[in-house]
Amino acid sequence: MERYIKKILVPVDGSPGSKKALEQALTLAAVARATLTVLEVIEDFGPLPGYYDAAPEGSNRVAWVSEQRFEKVHPILTQTSVPWDRKVVEGYPADQICKVAADGKYDLIMLGSRGLNAVTRFLVGSVSDRVVHHAPCTVAVVR
């Protein structure tokens, strides 16, 4: 029998929703014998007040924010036998999630229904909604 889910992409932003999506993706990946990529999309406009501190003077902003986000999900990943890797990109989250999914030929994107970015959601709509409508593969939205 052919496996239909071989590669799973899980965008994380440090929110409880993305953490729950990662947990469910790991469970599915274990059953499907799939690999998993943890994707962090760092927004161009920098950290939102209250979510992450600004990067220290002279440091790489993308790396700084990424490490703060990754600290929240790293404990989950250290406890799994599922093969996983990590990818960090910069840009608008929905566009970058779809681009990475297409370029990497992922079979499934699993993401949380609500992330940390309330300002962007208010201005341009939900990231999960946009990904559902523009992704090149199946999308599972975890509530």
C-alpha positions as CSV (number, residue, x, y, z in Angstrom):
1,M,0.0,0.0,0.0
2,E,1.3,3.4,-1.0
3,R,1.8,6.0,1.7
4,Y,-0.1,9.2,0.8
5,I,1.4,11.4,3.6
6,K,5.1,11.4,3.4
7,K,6.0,15.0,4.2
8,I,4.2,17.2,6.7
9,L,4.8,21.0,7.1
10,V,4.0,22.5,10.5
11,P,4.3,26.3,10.7
12,V,4.9,27.4,14.3
13,D,4.7,30.9,15.8
14,G,5.0,30.2,19.5
15,S,1.2,30.3,20.0
16,P,-0.7,27.6,21.9
17,G,-2.5,26.8,18.6
18,S,0.7,26.1,16.7
19,K,2.0,24.0,19.6
20,K,-1.2,21.9,19.5
21,A,-0.9,21.6,15.7
22,L,2.7,20.4,16.1
23,E,1.6,17.8,18.7
24,Q,-1.1,16.4,16.3
25,A,1.3,16.5,13.4
26,L,3.8,14.4,15.3
27,T,1.2,11.9,16.2
28,L,0.1,11.6,12.5
29,A,3.7,11.5,11.3
30,A,4.4,8.6,13.6
31,V,1.5,6.6,12.4
32,A,2.0,7.5,8.7
33,R,5.8,7.1,8.9
34,A,6.1,10.6,7.5
35,T,8.8,13.2,8.0
36,L,8.0,16.6,9.5
37,T,9.3,20.1,8.9
38,V,8.9,22.8,11.5
39,L,8.5,26.1,9.7
40,E,9.0,29.5,11.3
41,V,8.0,32.5,9.3
42,I,9.5,35.7,10.7
43,E,7.4,38.7,9.8
44,D,9.2,41.6,8.0
45,F,7.8,44.2,10.4
46,G,9.5,42.8,13.5
47,P,8.2,41.6,16.9
48,L,4.8,42.7,18.1
49,P,4.7,44.4,21.5
50,G,4.0,41.9,24.2
51,Y,5.0,38.8,22.2
52,Y,8.7,38.9,21.7
53,D,11.4,41.4,22.8
54,A,13.2,43.4,20.2
55,A,16.5,41.8,19.1
56,P,19.6,43.2,20.9
57,E,21.5,45.9,19.1
58,G,23.8,44.4,16.4
59,S,22.2,40.9,16.4
60,N,20.4,39.2,13.6
61,R,16.6,40.0,14.1
62,V,15.4,36.9,12.2
63,A,17.6,34.5,14.2
64,W,16.7,36.2,17.5
65,V,12.9,35.9,17.0
66,S,13.3,32.4,15.6
67,E,15.1,31.2,18.7
68,Q,12.5,32.7,21.0
69,R,9.8,30.9,19.1
70,F,11.7,27.6,18.8
71,E,12.3,27.4,22.6
72,K,8.5,26.9,23.0
73,V,8.3,23.8,20.8
74,H,11.8,22.3,21.2
75,P,10.9,20.2,24.2
76,I,8.1,18.4,22.2
77,L,10.6,17.6,19.4
78,T,13.3,16.2,21.7
79,Q,10.8,13.5,22.9
80,T,9.8,12.2,19.4
81,S,11.2,9.5,17.2
82,V,9.7,11.2,14.1
83,P,12.3,12.5,11.7
84,W,12.1,16.3,11.7
85,D,13.9,19.3,10.4
86,R,13.6,23.0,10.9
87,K,13.2,25.8,8.3
88,V,13.2,29.6,9.0
89,V,12.1,32.1,6.4
90,E,11.2,35.8,6.5
91,G,8.1,37.4,5.0
92,Y,4.3,37.3,5.1
93,P,3.4,34.0,6.9
94,A,0.6,32.8,4.6
95,D,2.5,33.5,1.4
96,Q,5.7,31.9,2.8
97,I,3.9,28.8,4.1
98,C,2.4,28.2,0.7
99,K,5.7,28.8,-1.1
100,V,7.6,26.4,1.2
101,A,4.9,23.8,0.8
102,A,5.0,24.0,-3.0
103,D,8.8,24.2,-3.3
104,G,9.2,21.2,-0.9
105,K,6.4,19.2,-2.4
106,Y,4.7,18.6,1.0
107,D,1.7,16.4,1.2
108,L,0.1,18.1,4.2
109,I,0.3,21.4,6.0
110,M,-0.9,21.3,9.6
111,L,-1.4,24.6,11.4
112,G,-3.2,26.1,14.3
113,S,-6.4,28.0,13.7
114,R,-5.2,31.1,15.6
115,G,-1.6,32.4,15.9
116,L,-0.1,35.3,17.8
117,N,-0.5,37.9,15.1
118,A,-3.8,39.6,15.9
119,V,-2.7,42.8,14.1
120,T,-2.1,41.1,10.8
121,R,-5.3,39.0,11.1
122,F,-7.2,42.2,11.6
123,L,-5.6,44.0,8.7
124,V,-5.4,41.3,6.0
125,G,-7.3,38.3,7.3
126,S,-6.4,35.0,9.0
127,V,-3.2,33.2,8.0
128,S,-4.9,29.8,8.3
129,D,-7.8,31.0,6.1
130,R,-5.4,32.2,3.4
131,V,-3.3,29.1,3.5
132,V,-6.4,26.9,3.2
133,H,-7.4,28.8,0.0
134,H,-3.9,29.0,-1.6
135,A,-1.9,26.0,-0.5
136,P,-0.7,23.5,-3.1
137,C,-1.6,20.5,-0.9
138,T,-4.0,19.4,1.8
139,V,-4.3,21.6,4.9
140,A,-5.4,20.6,8.3
141,V,-6.4,23.4,10.7
142,V,-6.2,22.4,14.4
143,R,-8.5,24.2,16.8
